[in-house]
Amino acid sequence: MSTIINKLLRLVILSTLVLIPLGQMPGFFIDLAFQFPFTIHPLDIIALTTLPLTIYSIVRHRNKHMFLFANYILIAAFSLIISLFDRPGLFNSNAIFYLIRFVSFLSLSYVAILATGEKILKKTEILQGLLIGGVLIALFGWLQYTFLPDLRFMKILGWDDHYFRLTSTLLDPTFTGLILTFTALVALRNYQKKIFLFILITILFTYSRASYLSLGAGVIYMLLPKINLKSIAIGTISIFFLFFMLPKPSGEGGNLLRLSTITARGTNYSETIKIFKENPLLGVGFNNICNAKKQNNANLMSMNSCHGADNSYLFILATTGLVGGITFIFSTKTLLDTTRHDSNGRILKASLVSLGTHSFFGNSIFYMTAMAWLALLIGISRKN
């Protein structure tokens, strides 16, 4: 492989590692400065640059690693095309870019495979880069929690109005909790107990119950088969003790027994399930869910914004139907079957367990920073 390509591969991986801890901030400031009709994320652009190399590899070498989720991508694209001709009122041109984004981050995993295979970067260097990025997100989170805990003014700019919750550079406590969970799993597998404890405490201050559950699921998987009921009981008691030690801010977000988000998610699930029932075979088209919701709810027609699906599985079913859902399951199985049985593979599988748990409470599978993180993990954990 030429020196220029080697340098490009190295630049892509290192740029991704630099951009991960910056979260939503680059896109946020680009929005403020230029007022584009859509948000431009440098991380998306970096992932997009990997597509030409990936397409060349598929055509020239038919590399088996790049066929991960290929069938699901074809179904998603087909459902989108069907929506354009059969249900033009539902078609959303931005959906094309969201599908390209998903493909781009899968392509990024191939770049990681090439970079490590050609000895451009070591797998340990990429893993260490992810760990450093996660720790930086935690540190940025503590700065935000200390000096800017009241983010209610962000509602004016179209963001959620969090109050005394650690959101860090991702501007969202739930997704911050997910990325920190990934970080904790890397630290745990590398036996870095102090970092793991630091990340654990940081996750608690997100007040994100979804992140608590996903962390617990990932840690249990990581410790199997050594873990026993006694260890689980001690861990559970310790976590509950830490819960009671947490500060109790006056806002609703800091109340771990809050019901408002449960009610809101219940409504969101019902709306998404209704869309799936009306379009069970191929769904309404990838990421056309907002337009489908607006057609079903006249109150949303006059709104500029729309909240998508608070569950990745329901999102997949509503947008690509049963065909897409079944295809996604088999694609995930292929991913697991082609994962190495080593330390990196263990981290990836534990991260997928955490992601799978988290995805019941948010569209976490398709979250940009999560896709970037997992793309690199997938790249360093493939079987030869």
N, C-alpha and C positions, 0 to 999 in steps of 0.2 A: 504494500500500500504506500502511496506517495507521501512525501514529507508534508505537503500542503494539507492533504486529507487528515493525516495524523494530528496536525496542529489544530485543524477545524474540530475534530472529534474531542480533543482535549479542551478546546475553548467552549464547546457546547456543554460538556459535563461540568466544568468549573463555573460557567455562567449560571447554570441551573442551581448548583450548590450555593452560589452567592445570592441568587434571587429568592430561594425558598424562605430564608429567615426574614426577608423584607415583606413577605406576605402580600397584602392588598395595597401597600403604600405606593409603589411605583404607578400602578393604574389609577389610584386615587388622585395623586398629584398631576398626572397627565390629564385626567378629567377636569380638574380645577383650572389648569393652565390653558387647555385648548378647546374644551367644551365640545368634544366629538359626540356624534349621535350614539355612539356605542363605546364601551370601555376598552381601551387597548392595554393589555398586560404584557410587559416584556417577556415574562415567562412563557406565555403563549407563542410569542414570536420566535423565541429560542427553540421551542418544541417544533414549530412549523418548519424551521430551517432543516430539520432532520429528514423531512419527507422525500426530497429528491434522492438522497442516498439510499433510503429504504426502498423506494420504488425501483431504483436501479438494481438493488440486491434481489428483489423478488423476481424481476424479469430475467436477470442474467444468471443468478445462482439458485433461485427458488429456495431460499434459506428457510428452513422449517420454523425457525424462531419467530419469523414475521407473520406466521399464519395464526398466531394467538388472536382470538376474538375476530378473525376474518369473517367467519360465517355470520356472527352477530352484526358486524359492520355492514355486510351486504343486506341483511334483513332491515336494519335501520335505514339504510339508503333507499331500499325499495319501498318501505312504508312512507318515507318522505316524498318520493316521486308519486306514489299513489295518492297521497293527500293533495298534491299539486293539481292533479287532473280530476280526481273523484270528489275531493272536498276542498275546493279552492278558498273557501271562507276560513278554513282552519290553517291554511299554509302560512308559515312564518319564515321569511327569508333568512332571519338570524339563525334558524335551526340548522341551516347548512354549515354555518361557521362553528356551531357547537359540535356537530358531527366531525368536522375537520379537526377540531381541538382534540376530541377523543382519539382519533386516528393518530394525531401528531404525538400525543404522549405515549401511545403504544410504540410509535416509531422511535421515541427517545430511549425506550428500553433496549431497542436494537443497537442504538449508538453506544449504550453502556456495554453491551455484549462485545461489540467491535473494539471499543477502547480498552477493555480489560484483556480481550483475546490477543490483541496486538501489543500488549504490554505498554500501552500509552499511559495508562493509569492502573494502579493496583486496586484490587477489590477492597482491600483494607483502607485505602485512601478515600474511596467513595463512601464507605461506611462511616469512617471517621468524619468526613465532611458533613454527612447527614446528622451525625450526633452533635457536632459543633453548631450546625444550623438550628437544631431543636433547642439546644441550650441557649442560643441567642434569642430565639423566640420567647423562651421563658424569661430571660433577662429584660428584654424589651417589654414583656408583659408586666413585670414588677415596676418598671419605670412608669408605665401607663397607669397601673393601679395606684401607685404612690402619688403621682403628680397630676393625673387626669382621670380620676375615677368616675367622674360624671360625664357620660357621653350622650346625654339626652339631646344635646344640640345637634347631634349627627342626623337626627330624624329629618331635619330640614334638607339635608343633602341626600336623602333617600336611604340612609342606613338605619338599622335598629337602634333604639334609644336605651342603651345599657347603662346601668347605674351600679357602681361599686362591684363590678365583675371584671375579672382579668380577661381582656380581649386581645392584647398585644397588637402586633402589626396586621393580624388577620381581621381585626375589627369585629370579631364575632367569638364569643366565649365557647360556643359549642364546637366550632371547627378548630379553634385554638386548642381545645381539649383533645381533639382527635390527633392533631399533629404532635402534641406533647405526649400522647399515649404511644405513638410510633417511636418517639425519642426514648421513652422509658423502656420500651422493649429492647431497643438496641443496647441501652446501658445495662439492662438486666442480663442480657446474653453475654455481654462483654465483662460481666462481674464488676462493673463500676458502681458500687453500692451508694457512694455519696452522691453521684449524679442522679441515680435512680431516686433516691430520697428527695433530692431537691426538686426534681420534676414532679414527683408524686404530690408534694406540698403545693407546688405551683398549680397543678391540675385542680386541686381542691378549691382554689380561689377563683376558678372559672364558674363555680356553682352550676356546672353542667352535668345533669344526672346521666345523660346519654354517654358522656365521656367517662364518668365513673364506671358505668356498666361495661363499656368497651375496654377500659383498662383492666377491669377484673377478669373479663373473658380472655383477653390476650395474655395476661400474666399466668392464669391457670393453665392455658394451653402451653405456654413456654416452659412451665415447671413440670408438666407431665413427662414421664409417669412417676416422678419422684414425689410429687405433692400428695398429701393425704388429707383426710377429713380434719385432723387436728390442726394442720397448717392452715386450711381454709377457715376454720373456726377462729383461730388466733388472728388471722389477717382481717376477717370480717369485723371482729370486736375492735381491733385497732383502728380500722377505718371509721366505724361508728363513733369511737372516742374522738377522733380527729374532727368528725362532723360537728360534734357538740362544742368543740373548741374554736370552731370557725367564728369570725365576727358575724353579727347579724345586722346587716344594713337595712335601712327602713324600706328600701324599694322591694317590689315584687320579685325581681330577678334573684335576689339573695335569699329568698325563702325556698328552702329545699322541699317543702311540703306544698308548694304552689300548685294550684289547679288550673290556672288560666291557660298555661301552655298545653296542658293535657286536653282541655276543651278545644283549643284552637287546632291542635293536631287531629283530634277526632273529626272535626269539621272538614279539615283538609283531606283526611283519609277518605271520608264519605264522598267528597267531590271527585277525588281521583278514581275511586272504585266505580262510581257512576259512569265516568268516561270510559273505563275499561269494559264495563258491561255493554255499553253502546257500540264498542268497537273491539270485540274480543279476539279477533283473529290476528290482525296486523296493527292494531292501535290507531291512533290519530296522526301518526307520523312523529319522528324523533324531534322532541322538544317543541311540539305544537300544542303542548298541554295548556298554555295560558289562553290561547285563542279558543280552545275547546271549553275551558272554564267560563269564558266570557259569553259564549253562546248558550251555556246552560244557566247562567246567572246574569240577569239584566242589570243588576246593581254594579257589576264589574265593567260593563260596557263603557261607562263614562270615566273609568280610572286609567291613568297612564301606566301604572305599574300593575304587576300581577305576581302573586306568590305561587311558585310552582308546586311541586310535590314534596311533602315532608317525609318521604320514604322512598329510597332508591328502587326497591322492588316493585312498588306500585307505579313508580315513574316508568320503569321498563315495561310493565304490563300495559299501562295506559298509552304509551307512545309506540310500542312495537308489538303489542299483543301477546297471545300465548306462544306464537311462533318465535317471537323475539325472546320471550322469557325462557323457553325451553332451550333455545340456542345459547343464551347467555350462561345457563347452568352447565351445559356441556363444554362451553369454552372455558369456564372457570375450572372444570375438572381437568381439561387438557393442561391448563396452566399449572395446576397442582401436580399432575403426573410428570411434568417435565421440569419440576423443581428439584434441585440437588438435596440430598439428605445430609447436609452439613450445617454449620452454624448460620451461614447466610440464608440457607433455605428455611431453617427454623424461624429466623426472624421474620422472613417474608410470610410464612404461614401464620405465625402469631399475629402479624400485622393485618392479614386478611381476616382472621377471626375477629379482631377488634373492629375492623372496617365493616364487616358483616353485621356485627352487633350495633354499631353506631348508625348504620344505614336504615335501621328501623325508625329512626327519629329525625332523619334529615337526608337530603339527596347527596350523601357523602361520597358515593362511588364516583360521581362525576364532578367532585369539587377539585378545582385547579391544583391547589398545593398538594392535596392528597394524591392526585394522579401523578404529579411530578415526583413525589417521594417514592411512590410504589414503582414507578417506571425504572428508577435507578436500582431499587431493590430487586426487581424482576431481572434486570440486566446482569446483576452480579450473582444470581442464584440459579442460572440455567444449567441443565445437564449438557454435557458435550454431545 
